[in-house]
Amino acid sequence: MFFNKMEERSGSLFQGRFKANHLSGDYALLNVASYVNLNYKHHGIDPKKTLVKSSIFEYLEKEVGECICNTDEINEIIDQAQGLEGYKVYAKQASIAFADNKNILLAESDFEF
């Protein structure tokens, strides 16, 4: 209740059961990383004003705070995309597709790395 008052919201913080799916396939981790890293774009969050944390800045080696990701895992994901530039292109395209599925319009120009 304290959190809800402080954040001017209502409802349970953890409502109901969550859905979990096993990741499988050659690009599953790359897809999930792209979705999670750029999800703030889908919600119109300005990372300079209100974003709490996104690991995209660790991937881009632009993190200004404390790193939370395992460097080996980041490198594995980047290697799947044939390097950092390949990851940037893949993440942009995947994020645009994810947004399109939610009827949110994003363009390549929305992703300046």
N, C-alpha and C positions, 0 to 999 in steps of 0.2 A: 504494500500500500504506500509506503514511503516513496519508493521509486516512482510510482504512478503520479503522486502529487508533485514530486520534484520535476518530472518530465512532462507534466500536464497531459497525461494519457490515462486510459482506463483499461480494465481487462487483465486477464492473467498473463504473466510474462511467458509462461510455457503452457500453451493451450493444447491439450490432447496429445495423441501419439504422433510421432514423426514418421515419415516414410523413408526407408533406406533401401537403396538398390546396390547390388554388387557391380563394381566397375569391371568391364571386360572389353577387350578389343585393343587394337594397336594404338589408337588415339584417345582412349577414354580419359587418361590422366591429363593429357593436353587439353581436351575439351573442358573438363571440369576446372582446371587451372585458369583457362581463359574466361570462363563464366564467372568464377569467384573473383578473380583479379579485377575484372572490369564491371562487376555488378553495380557499382556506384554510378556508372554511366546510365544504366537502365532506370535508375531512380532519380536522376537529375541532381545528384549530390556534388557540390563543389568541393574537391579535396583540399583546397586552400582554406576553406571556411569551416566545414563541418565534418569532414571525413575523419573517423577515429583511426582506422587502420586498413590498409590494403597492401597486400604483399607485392602488387605490381611494381612498386618502387624498389623493392629488393631485386626483382628480376631485372630491372633497368639500371641497377646499381646507383639509384638516386635516393635511397632511403636516408632520411635525416634523423630518424629516431632509432630506437632499439630494434634490431633485426629479430624476427620471430621464426623465420624459416630455416630449414636445413639446407645449406648451400649445395650439398650433393644432390638433393631432390630437385632443387631449382635447376641445376646444371643438367640433370637427366631430362627434365621437361624441355628445356631449351634445346638440348641435343636432338630430341624427337622432331623438332621443327627446323632442323638444320641450322642452328645458330640463333643468336638474338634477333637479327633482322627478320629471319623466317618466323620466329615466335611473334614478333610485332605484327607482321602481316596476317598470320594465322589467327591471332587473338582478335584483331580488328574484324576480320571476316566472320569469325565465329560469334563474336559479340553482336554484330549487326544481325546475324541470323537469329540469335536468341531473342533480341529485341523485337525483331519482325514477328516472331511467334507470339509475342505478348502485345502485338499491335502498337509498338513504340517505334517511332521513326528515328533512326540513327544513320549517319552517313560517315564515310571514311574521314571527312573533315572534323568529325567529333572526337577523333582519336589522334591527338598530336603527342607523340612521345618525345 
